[in-house]
Amino acid sequence: MNFSDQLRQEAAPIFDAIMEHPFVRGIANGDVPKEALIHYVKQDFEYLTTFCRIYGLAISKCENREDMIFFRDQISFVLNDEIHPHNNFCEVAGVSYEDLQKAALAPTAHHYTRHMLQAATTGSLGETLAALAPCPWTYWEIGRNLMNEINPTTDHPFYDWITFYGDKDVSLITETFKQKIDACAEAAGPAERSRMMEHFLISTQLEHQFWTMAFEQEKWPVPEGVLK
Ligand SMILES: Cc1ncc(C[n+]2csc(CCO)c2C)c(N)n1
């Protein structure tokens, strides 16, 4: 079995729980509380900024130009294309995107970005890829499953969001991540492969927790100063 298939198999209960998450069910039903959408976009804007920085760290580990081009293209995807699903949430919530930028990271977004940064600063390219992969992989599966389940029409409130992540672009990104992870895993020893597995499982758990963070509008226990 490919290493990427082993990752998916170990993470199966977490992927299943993400599909059942009330925020994701709310996207399917066209009914997510406005406050949850706003909290999500505020946190995700900051999360994606960090994601681009981590792609920069990944580029510094590449040994060939093909890998560099992939990460360069992903930076463009995050900066230019992921604006569309954010705009969809802002329109449904009735708020302006600009007003949601420059938020302090909530505990879970802080935890998740620091987990990926740690993998990218102290680990190999394989460890970095394993920590980043649940991001496109879980969203691709949510998009694909919702396309199959509800096949939304343009009058669905989250039509843009679902069709964006259920599209072949995100499928291709996920497939490329899997191929690169498999190539790294083949060259890695057991200790590195075990770290790749751990990074992948933790990031998948944090994908679930990110939905909960937004749904419950998670804050720091004492939201003071820059942490408000
Ligand atoms: C918490 C969180 N997880 C995943 C995504 C989706 N996503 C982010 S970057 C990317 C492409 C990778 O190059 C994809 C699919 C998100 N927006 N927020």
The ligand as a MOL file (V3000), in Angstrom:
LIG
                    3D

  0  0  0     0  0            999 V3000
M  V30 BEGIN CTAB
M  V30 COUNTS 18 19 0 0 0
M  V30 BEGIN ATOM
M  V30 1 C -8.2210 25.6500 7.7240 0
M  V30 2 C -8.2340 25.4680 6.2490 0
M  V30 3 N -7.9210 24.2660 5.7400 0
M  V30 4 C -7.9330 24.0820 4.4030 0
M  V30 5 C -8.2560 25.1150 3.5450 0
M  V30 6 C -8.2780 24.8970 2.0680 0
M  V30 7 N -7.0170 25.1780 1.4480 0 CHG=1
M  V30 8 C -6.1480 26.0150 1.9780 0
M  V30 9 S -4.7130 26.1610 1.0690 0
M  V30 10 C -5.2890 25.0870 -0.0680 0
M  V30 11 C -4.5130 24.7510 -1.2730 0
M  V30 12 C -3.1980 24.2940 -0.9650 0
M  V30 13 O -2.2920 24.7270 -1.9190 0
M  V30 14 C -6.5440 24.6490 0.2860 0
M  V30 15 C -7.3010 23.7040 -0.5150 0
M  V30 16 C -8.5790 26.3600 4.1110 0
M  V30 17 N -8.8990 27.4210 3.3410 0
M  V30 18 N -8.5740 26.5100 5.4600 0
M  V30 END ATOM
M  V30 BEGIN BOND
M  V30 1 1 1 2
M  V30 2 1 2 3
M  V30 3 2 2 18
M  V30 4 2 3 4
M  V30 5 1 4 5
M  V30 6 1 5 6
M  V30 7 2 5 16
M  V30 8 1 6 7
M  V30 9 2 7 8
M  V30 10 1 7 14
M  V30 11 1 8 9
M  V30 12 1 9 10
M  V30 13 1 10 11
M  V30 14 2 10 14
M  V30 15 1 11 12
M  V30 16 1 12 13
M  V30 17 1 14 15
M  V30 18 1 16 17
M  V30 19 1 16 18
M  V30 END BOND
M  V30 END CTAB
M  END
